[in-house]
């Protein structure tokens, strides 16, 4: 099994505005898992009002992406779980 993970920046055509503020760019974590000729892809959305941070998610997947079962992630990496 191979696991790859990357941080991607999404530039929004219009700023996203909610009560917590506005943003013209959002970061997300992209994950790809390949095993036995099958590939799955997923995304960990990182809304600004959650404590998850891209770098923490990236590190958590790199450290635990092959664990079975997956351990709980700390709040700053919860989107990775």
C-alpha angles and dihedrals in degrees: 000000000000125000123193126182134183141170115240128192118217115203108208119218088221126023114264108234129193135146089278093060139273135283135190091194132040129193124219136178117236120202130189123189121189123187132155094353093309124111128198126187130197144170133220107209114212110203112189093240093062120078094233116118125197096235092050091049091049092051093046093052091046091050099041108017093112098041118116113230100023114235121233113276122229115251093262089058101032093116088063092062 
